[in-house]
């Protein structure tokens, strides 16, 4: 699990690990392998510096993707995690991800919708044109069946839309 901190998102380090960008975040619930999850800062507070006042604990936590008009990261765990475990979520580079049952061509940009458990083709501006909702790119075609496929996470934050 060696890695080099490459940048910070929401106060949480993003790590370069095996050629991929990952965020380590506490699982808000049991996480399903290859399913997309949003990454948010924790609002947990503790007296970390012993001054008698509460301080944010600085952790990142996962959440189900929800409509949010600001850019944030979506990560993909490559294995299942129990609630409360520290999960390794891929946000940049090659990984596997669940796709909705719809036609996908290799090279299509992908997005996640509100409460989404799979990626869908980013139809905002055409699947071959990146938008602010694009989070990944399909690496193989899908002939309208739901399943787990190879994707390239873009390593950039995106917007989760309602529909």
Order of alpha helices (4+ residues) and beta strands (2+ residues): beta-beta-beta-beta-beta-beta-beta-beta-beta-beta-beta-beta-beta-beta-beta-beta-beta
